[in-house]
């Protein structure tokens, strides 16, 4: 039975694809059938993926990889297939679980939208694309699904294309991700040509053989540039793809604008699909980074900078979804930083816990937006706790989880990352600890501004329908408890790290509450806890006790406040570079290269030369016999005169 479950695991991705095609071609006019097909497809995927996870967890030797020939040209052989191992099994459950609850929620959120069925088709296609990426056996196949994920995000961010903001947002996402994808493609091509002799008669760029290929590249003397330099260069080019997809500084600018799409897709992008793809690709191509210490260091610093940089922006945002968007950038920074520090299990553990509580937080924001008649400014909210008890309670759970409240899911995964940072790099630990403090502050700021005090808006808020609240309650459960699998409170210790790890793993055999307290009382355990307490306390003083801190900051520290509120002017800097440097250079290049060289020399110049030669030849090629005789006679006469001159 286990063999059959793993053998047919490809159906987990195939069924959502079939669902999307059926909706597009046959059932786009039927809302009920569209919802049934899309939700049913991902429900099947979730069920099957849970069986896959159980099969792999109980018997890791059951890992399978099947490849099928696709392209063959000489020594170049490209395969497609599916790989099922612990990392794949874990991601299958995360993607299918979050997608399932998002799609159930979609029925309540999008019920009045005229393009209801099309949205479900896009969701199914998006889920298929991410699952295809998870199943991929090699980097070229991953790149195909990588681009499909990008296409789906473009379609969904710009789903309300008639809104200028949405149209601009999807265009921005497209352009920024093309920059990252260009670097990724260059890196893959460099990797292939650096190791092409290794892949002869093998699966080209296969993940299972990537370590051997990297070792071959490092020790080979075939290429003029070999060793650490070439591997580092390749790793940095490949990193550009995850930097864009996972919204890492400085390619983070598209993600907050992606909030212009419907809230369900915001939840899906931020929790389990688009942004998770970048972290997943770094984890899959980890042998490349292990072989390039410089690239690993770059990865860790990009993650650390993104974490604290995005947190500083989230402090001053008033749009509820944009606050959560910058929170996502910051939490992704934690994951990338962990992978760069070598804390492979910790980074992926945070990906899992973050997927559940961030999906819930976004769905809570959507519930609030519905209740407030599509108002997203938190200054127009307040006091919603008494109107929306389910939404407020689940949102509080999400806020506690992401802020690192003890025993909640985010507490375990974030502290695992910070403990690794304490051992590897004290500066990055400090950045992570400050980020934890800022996270607690801006998340409780969001909660207090939205649910505490008195209502300041003009709508008539109310609790949303069960199709909206049931997914919130369902996601709240793993947001509380899923972190326990990486804690010392379960017998045998850290179950997650014993299942998802790279290289040699040392299992924590000690377990129990005493072990937890002992670890908590260390310096690296107390500092994150203190960060949570301080951040929460400051938010309580400012937004519950109403201390005039905001007024003081906006008046006395206005430049600093403006820096945060205007997102460090990164967008303005980019547009300045475009308008003042890139466009003028382009126009100058256009005038010189196109008008002078291409048009002037090659097009008009060649035409002028041909016209000049043709104009001269027309006096010779007249078609008159007597003219030809004259030319021949004249030529012979000229030749004779020339010979006589030479003889004298």
C-alpha positions in Angstrom: 0.0 0.0 0.0 2.8 2.4 0.9 4.5 1.8 -2.5 1.3 2.6 -4.3 0.8 5.8 -2.3 4.2 7.1 -3.2 4.1 5.8 -6.8 0.9 7.7 -7.6 1.9 10.8 -5.6 2.1 12.8 -8.8 -1.7 12.8 -8.8 -1.5 15.4 -6.0 -0.3 17.9 -8.6 -2.1 16.5 -11.6 -5.6 16.7 -10.1 -5.6 20.5 -9.5 -4.4 20.9 -13.1 -7.3 18.9 -14.4 -9.6 20.9 -12.2 -8.3 24.2 -13.7 -8.7 23.0 -17.3 -12.2 21.7 -16.6 -13.3 25.0 -15.1 -11.7 27.0 -18.0 -13.1 25.0 -20.8 -16.4 23.5 -19.6 -17.6 24.9 -16.3 -16.7 28.6 -16.2 -20.4 29.5 -16.2 -21.2 27.3 -13.2 -20.1 28.8 -9.8 -21.0 25.7 -7.8 -19.3 23.2 -10.0 -16.2 25.5 -10.2 -15.9 25.7 -6.5 -16.6 22.0 -6.1 -13.9 21.0 -8.6 -11.2 23.4 -7.2 -11.8 22.7 -3.5 -12.3 18.9 -4.2 -9.0 18.7 -6.1 -7.0 20.3 -3.3 -8.9 18.3 -0.7 -7.8 15.2 -2.5 -4.2 16.5 -2.6 -4.2 17.3 1.1 -5.5 13.8 2.0 -3.0 12.1 -0.3 -0.1 14.3 0.9 -0.8 13.4 4.5 -0.5 9.7 3.6 2.7 10.4 1.7 4.1 12.3 4.7 3.2 9.4 7.0 4.8 6.9 4.7 8.0 8.8 4.4 8.2 9.7 8.1 7.8 6.1 9.2 10.2 4.8 6.5 12.6 7.3 5.0 14.1 4.6 2.9 10.9 4.7 0.8 12.1 7.9 -0.9 11.5 7.5 -4.6 12.7 9.3 -7.8 11.3 8.6 -11.2 12.5 10.3 -14.4 11.3 10.3 -18.0 13.3 11.5 -21.0 12.1 14.8 -22.4 14.8 16.3 -24.6 17.9 14.6 -25.9 20.5 16.4 -28.1 23.9 14.8 -28.1 25.2 14.7 -24.6 22.5 17.1 -23.4 19.6 15.1 -21.9 16.7 16.7 -20.1 14.4 14.7 -18.0 11.1 15.3 -16.2 9.8 13.3 -13.3 8.9 13.5 -9.6 11.0 13.2 -6.5 9.4 12.2 -3.2 11.6 12.6 -0.1 11.2 14.2 3.3 11.5 17.8 2.1 9.0 17.1 -0.7 6.5 15.4 1.7 6.7 18.2 4.1 6.1 20.9 1.4 3.2 18.9 -0.1 1.3 19.0 3.2 2.0 22.7 3.7 1.0 23.8 0.2 -2.1 21.6 0.1 -3.3 22.4 3.6 -3.0 26.2 3.2 -4.4 26.1 -0.3 -7.4 24.0 0.9 -8.4 26.5 3.6 -7.8 29.5 1.3 -10.1 28.0 -1.3 -12.8 27.3 1.2 -12.4 30.9 2.4 -12.6 32.1 -1.2 -16.2 30.9 -1.5 -17.3 33.4 1.2 -14.9 36.2 0.1 -15.5 36.2 -3.6 -19.2 35.1 -3.7 -20.3 38.4 -5.3 -17.5 38.7 -7.8 -18.6 38.2 -11.4 -15.4 36.3 -12.2 -15.8 33.9 -9.3 -15.2 30.8 -11.5 -12.2 32.2 -13.2 -10.6 33.0 -9.8 -11.1 29.3 -8.8 -9.5 28.2 -12.1 -6.5 30.5 -11.3 -6.2 29.1 -7.8 -6.1 25.5 -9.0 -3.5 26.4 -11.6 -1.4 28.2 -9.0 -1.6 25.2 -6.7 -0.6 22.9 -9.5 2.4 25.1 -10.4 3.7 25.2 -6.8 3.2 21.4 -6.4 5.0 20.8 -9.7 7.9 22.8 -8.4 7.9 20.8 -5.2 7.9 17.5 -7.1 10.7 18.5 -9.6 13.7 16.2 -9.8 16.1 18.7 -11.4 16.8 22.4 -11.7 15.6 22.8 -15.3 12.3 21.2 -14.5 12.1 23.5 -11.4 12.7 26.5 -13.6 9.7 25.6 -15.8 7.4 25.4 -12.8 9.2 28.4 -11.3 8.0 30.5 -14.2 4.5 29.0 -14.0 4.3 30.1 -10.4 5.3 33.6 -11.6 2.6 33.6 -14.4 -0.1 32.6 -11.9 0.9 35.3 -9.4 0.8 37.8 -12.3 -2.7 36.8 -13.2 -4.0 36.7 -9.6 -2.3 40.0 -8.4 -3.9 41.7 -11.4 -7.2 39.8 -11.1 -9.0 43.1 -10.7 -7.2 44.5 -13.7 -9.6 47.4 -14.2 -8.2 49.0 -11.1 -5.0 51.0 -12.0 -3.3 50.0 -8.8 -3.9 46.3 -9.4 -2.7 46.6 -13.0 0.5 48.4 -11.9 1.1 45.9 -9.1 1.0 42.9 -11.3 3.3 44.6 -13.8 5.7 45.5 -11.0 5.7 41.9 -9.8 6.4 40.7 -13.3 9.3 43.1 -13.9 11.0 42.6 -10.6 10.7 38.8 -10.8 12.1 38.9 -14.4 15.3 40.5 -13.0 15.7 37.6 -10.5 14.7 34.9 -13.0 17.3 36.3 -15.5 20.0 35.7 -12.8 18.6 32.3 -12.0 18.7 31.2 -15.6 22.3 32.5 -16.1 23.3 30.6 -13.0 21.7 27.3 -14.3 23.3 27.7 -17.7 26.7 28.3 -16.0 26.2 25.3 -13.7 25.4 23.1 -16.6 28.4 24.1 -18.8 30.6 23.8 -15.7 29.5 20.3 -15.1 28.3 19.0 -18.5 30.8 16.2 -18.6 29.5 15.0 -15.3 26.0 14.7 -16.5 26.7 12.5 -19.6 24.1 9.7 -19.7 22.7 11.0 -16.4 19.8 13.1 -15.4 20.9 16.7 -16.2 21.1 19.0 -13.1 19.3 16.4 -10.9 19.0 17.3 -7.3 20.1 13.9 -6.2 23.4 14.2 -8.1 24.0 17.9 -7.5 26.6 17.4 -4.8 28.6 15.1 -7.0 28.4 17.7 -9.9 29.6 20.5 -7.6 32.5 18.4 -6.4 33.3 17.7 -10.0 33.2 21.4 -10.9 35.4 22.4 -7.9 38.1 19.8 -8.7 37.9 19.8 -12.5 40.7 21.4 -14.6 38.7 21.5 -17.8 37.4 25.0 -17.5 39.7 28.1 -17.5 38.0 29.3 -14.3 37.3 26.6 -11.8 37.1 26.0 -8.1 35.6 28.2 -5.4 35.4 31.3 -7.6 33.3 29.7 -10.3 31.0 27.9 -7.8 30.5 31.1 -5.8 29.6 33.0 -9.0 27.1 30.3 -10.0 25.6 30.3 -6.5 25.2 34.1 -6.4 23.5 34.1 -9.8 21.1 31.3 -8.7 20.4 33.3 -5.5 18.9 36.1 -7.6 15.9 33.9 -8.3 15.0 33.3 -4.7 15.8 36.9 -3.8 13.0 38.1 -6.2 10.5 35.3 -5.5 11.0 35.4 -1.7 11.1 39.2 -1.7 14.5 39.7 -0.3 16.2 43.1 -0.2 16.6 44.8 -2.7 14.2 42.9 -4.8 11.4 43.0 -2.2 9.5 45.9 -3.7 6.9 43.9 -5.5 5.4 42.0 -2.6 3.7 44.8 -0.6 2.1 46.1 -3.9 0.8 42.5 -4.5 -1.8 43.4 -1.8 -3.9 44.9 -4.6 -5.0 41.4 -5.5 -8.0 39.7 -3.6 -7.2 38.7 0.0 -7.3 34.9 -0.6 -4.5 35.2 -3.1 -2.5 37.4 -0.7 -2.8 34.6 1.8 -1.7 32.0 -0.7 1.2 34.0 -2.0 2.5 35.0 1.4 2.1 31.6 3.1 2.7 28.6 0.9 3.3 29.3 -2.8 5.1 32.2 -4.4 7.4 33.4 -1.6 7.9 29.9 -0.2 9.3 28.9 -3.6 12.5 30.9 -3.1 13.3 29.4 0.2 12.5 25.9 -1.1 14.8 26.4 -4.1 17.7 27.4 -1.8 17.1 24.3 0.3 16.9 22.1 -2.8 20.2 23.5 -4.2 21.9 23.5 -0.8 25.0 21.5 -2.0 25.8 24.5 -4.3 25.9 26.9 -1.3 27.7 24.5 1.0 30.5 24.4 -1.6 30.6 28.2 -1.7 31.2 29.7 1.8 31.2 33.3 0.4 27.8 32.7 -1.2 26.5 31.2 2.1 27.6 34.4 3.9 25.9 36.5 1.3 22.7 34.5 1.8 22.8 35.0 5.6 23.4 38.7 5.4 20.7 39.3 2.8 18.2 37.4 5.0 19.3 39.4 8.1 19.1 42.7 6.4 15.7 42.0 4.9 14.4 40.8 8.3 15.2 44.0 10.2 14.7 46.4 7.2 11.2 45.2 6.5 10.3 45.3 10.1 11.2 48.9 10.4 8.8 49.7 7.5 5.9 47.7 9.0 6.1 49.9 12.2 4.4 52.9 10.5 2.0 51.4 7.8 -1.7 51.9 8.2 -3.0 49.5 5.5 -3.7 46.3 7.4 -2.6 44.1 4.5 0.6 46.1 3.8 1.6 45.7 7.4 1.2 41.9 7.0 3.1 42.1 3.7 6.1 43.7 5.2 5.8 41.2 8.1 6.1 38.4 5.5 9.3 40.0 4.0 10.7 40.1 7.5 9.9 36.5 8.3 11.2 35.3 5.0 14.4 37.1 5.9 14.6 34.9 9.0 14.3 31.8 6.9 16.9 32.9 4.4 19.3 34.0 7.2 18.9 30.6 8.8 19.8 28.7 5.6 22.8 31.0 5.1 24.0 30.2 8.6 23.8 26.5 7.9 20.6 26.1 10.1 18.9 24.1 7.4 16.2 22.5 9.6 15.5 25.8 11.5 14.9 27.8 8.3 12.5 25.2 6.9 10.8 24.7 10.3 10.0 28.4 10.3 8.7 28.1 6.8 6.2 25.5 8.0 5.0 27.4 11.1 4.9 30.7 9.3 2.7 29.2 6.5 -0.1 28.5 8.9 -0.2 31.6 11.1 0.5 34.0 8.2 -2.3 32.4 6.1 -4.6 32.8 9.1 -3.5 36.5 9.6 -4.2 37.4 6.0 -7.6 35.6 6.1 -8.4 37.5 9.3 -7.5 40.8 7.5 -9.9 39.8 4.7 -12.6 39.1 7.2 -12.1 42.5 8.7 -12.1 44.1 5.3 -15.4 42.5 4.4 -16.9 43.5 7.8 -15.8 47.1 7.3 -17.1 47.3 3.7 -13.7 47.0 2.1 -11.9 49.5 4.3 -8.2 48.6 4.8 -7.0 51.7 6.8 -6.6 50.7 10.4 -7.2 54.2 11.5 -10.8 53.7 10.4 -11.2 50.6 12.5 -11.0 49.9 16.2 -13.3 48.2 18.6 -14.0 45.3 16.3 -13.5 42.7 19.0 -17.1 43.0 20.2 -18.5 42.8 16.7 -16.2 40.0 15.4 -15.3 37.6 18.3 -14.1 34.7 16.1 -12.0 36.9 13.8 -10.5 38.8 16.7 -9.6 35.6 18.7 -8.0 33.9 15.7 -6.1 37.1 14.8 -4.8 37.3 18.4 -3.6 33.7 18.1 -1.7 34.6 14.9 -0.2 37.7 16.5 1.0 35.8 19.5 2.4 33.1 17.2 4.4 35.4 14.9 5.5 37.5 17.9 7.1 34.5 19.6 4.8 34.0 22.6 6.1 31.0 24.6 4.8 27.6 23.5 3.2 29.0 20.3 4.4 27.8 16.9 6.4 30.8 16.0 8.2 30.7 19.4 9.8 27.4 18.6 10.9 28.1 15.0 12.1 31.6 15.6 14.1 30.7 18.7 15.7 27.8 16.8 16.9 30.3 14.2 18.2 32.8 16.8 19.9 30.0 18.7 21.8 29.1 15.5 22.6 32.8 14.9 24.0 33.1 18.4 26.5 30.3 17.7 27.4 31.4 14.2 27.2 35.2 14.0 26.5 37.5 16.9 25.7 40.5 14.7 23.0 38.5 12.8 21.7 37.3 16.2 21.4 41.0 17.3 19.6 41.8 14.0 17.3 38.9 14.6 16.6 39.8 18.2 15.8 43.5 17.3 13.6 42.2 14.5 11.7 40.0 17.1 11.1 43.1 19.2 9.9 45.1 16.3 7.7 42.2 15.2 6.0 42.1 18.6 5.4 45.8 18.5 4.0 46.2 15.0 1.8 43.0 15.2 0.2 44.1 18.5 -0.1 47.6 17.0 -2.1 46.0 14.2 -4.2 44.1 16.7 -4.9 47.0 19.1 -5.7 49.5 16.3 -8.1 47.0 14.7 -9.8 45.3 17.6 -9.4 47.5 20.7 -10.9 50.8 21.7 -14.0 52.1 19.9 -15.0 51.8 16.3 -13.9 54.8 14.2 -15.3 53.9 10.8 -18.6 54.5 9.1 -19.7 51.0 8.2 -21.7 48.5 10.3 -19.2 45.8 11.2 -20.4 42.3 11.8 -18.9 38.8 12.0 -18.4 37.1 8.7 -20.0 33.9 7.3 -19.0 30.4 8.4 -17.2 29.9 5.0 -14.8 32.6 6.2 -14.6 31.9 9.9 -14.2 28.1 9.7 -10.9 28.3 7.8 -9.7 30.8 10.4 -10.5 28.4 13.3 -8.9 25.5 11.4 -5.7 27.4 10.8 -5.6 28.6 14.4 -5.1 25.0 15.6 -1.7 24.4 13.8 -0.7 28.0 14.6 -0.8 27.0 18.2 0.4 23.4 18.2 2.5 22.6 15.1 5.6 24.1 16.7 5.7 21.3 19.2 7.1 19.0 16.6 10.3 21.0 16.8 10.4 21.3 20.6 12.0 19.3 23.4 8.5 18.7 24.9 7.9 15.6 22.8 9.5 12.3 23.6 12.7 11.9 21.6 13.2 15.7 21.3 13.1 17.7 18.1 11.0 15.6 15.6 11.2 18.1 12.8 15.0 18.3 12.7 15.3 14.5 12.8 13.1 14.4 9.7 14.2 17.4 7.7 18.0 17.9 7.8 21.0 18.3 5.5 24.2 16.4 6.1 24.8 14.8 9.5 22.0 15.1 12.0 22.4 14.8 15.8 19.1 13.9 17.3 18.1 15.5 20.6 17.5 12.5 22.9 16.7 14.6 26.0 13.2 15.8 26.3 10.8 17.2 28.9 9.8 20.5 30.3 12.9 20.7 32.4 15.1 20.6 29.2 12.9 23.4 27.8 13.4 25.6 30.9 17.1 24.9 30.9 17.4 26.1 27.3 15.1 29.0 27.9 17.3 30.3 30.7 20.3 30.7 28.5 21.3 34.1 27.1 20.1 33.2 23.6 16.8 32.0 25.1 16.1 34.9 27.3 16.9 37.7 24.8 14.1 36.7 22.3 11.7 36.3 25.2 12.7 39.8 26.5 12.2 41.2 22.9 8.7 39.8 22.8 7.8 41.3 26.2 9.3 44.7 25.5 7.8 45.0 22.1 4.3 44.0 23.3 4.6 46.3 26.3 5.5 49.3 24.2 2.6 48.6 21.8 0.3 48.4 24.9 1.5 51.7 26.2 1.1 53.5 22.9 -2.2 52.0 21.7 -4.0 51.1 24.9 -2.7 53.5 27.5 -2.5 56.2 24.7 0.9 57.6 25.6 1.7 60.4 23.1 4.7 58.5 21.6 3.4 58.7 18.0 2.9 62.4 18.2 6.4 62.9 19.7 8.0 60.7 16.9 6.0 62.4 14.1 6.9 65.9 15.4 10.4 65.5 16.9 11.7 62.6 14.9 9.9 63.4 11.7 12.8 62.5 9.3 13.1 59.0 10.9 9.3 58.5 10.8 9.1 59.6 7.2 11.9 57.1 6.4 9.8 54.3 7.7 6.5 55.5 6.4 7.8 56.0 2.9 9.5 52.6 2.9 13.0 54.0 3.0 12.3 55.7 -0.3 13.4 52.5 -2.1 10.7 52.9 -4.8 11.6 56.5 -5.3 15.3 55.6 -5.6 14.5 53.0 -8.2 12.3 55.4 -10.2 15.0 58.1 -10.0 17.6 55.6 -11.4 15.1 54.7 -14.2 14.3 58.2 -15.2 17.7 59.8 -14.6 20.1 57.1 -15.6 18.6 54.1 -17.4 16.1 56.0 -19.7 18.6 58.7 -20.8 21.2 56.1 -21.5 18.6 54.1 -23.4 17.6 57.1 -25.4 21.2 58.0 -26.1 21.9 54.4 -27.1 18.8 54.5 -29.3 19.9 57.6 -31.1 23.5 56.3 -31.6 23.1 52.6 -32.1 19.7 52.5 -33.9 19.5 55.8 -35.8 23.3 56.3 -36.6 24.7 52.8 -36.8 21.7 50.5 -37.6 19.6 52.9 -39.7 22.4 55.3 -40.8 25.1 52.9 -41.7 23.6 49.4 -42.2 20.1 50.3 -43.6 20.3 53.7 -45.2 24.1 53.5 -45.8 23.9 50.1 -47.6 21.0 51.4 -49.6 23.0 54.5 -50.6 26.0 52.4 -51.7 23.8 50.0 -53.7 22.0 53.0 -55.3 25.3 54.7 -56.1 26.7 51.5 -57.7 23.5 50.9 -59.6 23.4 54.4 -60.8 26.9 54.0 -62.3 26.2 50.6 -63.8 23.1 51.8 -65.6 25.3 53.8 -68.0 27.1 50.6 -68.9 24.3 48.1 -68.9 22.1 50.0 -71.4 21.0 47.0 -73.6 22.3 48.7 -76.8 24.6 46.5 -79.0 26.6 49.5 -80.4 27.3 50.7 -76.8 28.7 47.2 -75.9 30.9 47.2 -79.0 32.1 50.7 -78.1 32.9 49.5 -74.6 34.7 46.4 -75.8 36.7 48.5 -78.4 37.5 51.1 -75.8 38.7 48.5 -73.4 40.9 46.8 -76.0 42.3 50.1 -77.1 43.1 51.0 -73.4 44.8 47.7 -72.9 47.0 48.1 -76.0 48.0 51.6 -75.0 48.8 50.4 -71.5 51.0 47.6 -72.9 52.8 50.0 -75.4 53.5 52.3 -72.5 55.0 49.5 -70.4 57.1 48.3 -73.3 58.7 51.7 -73.8 
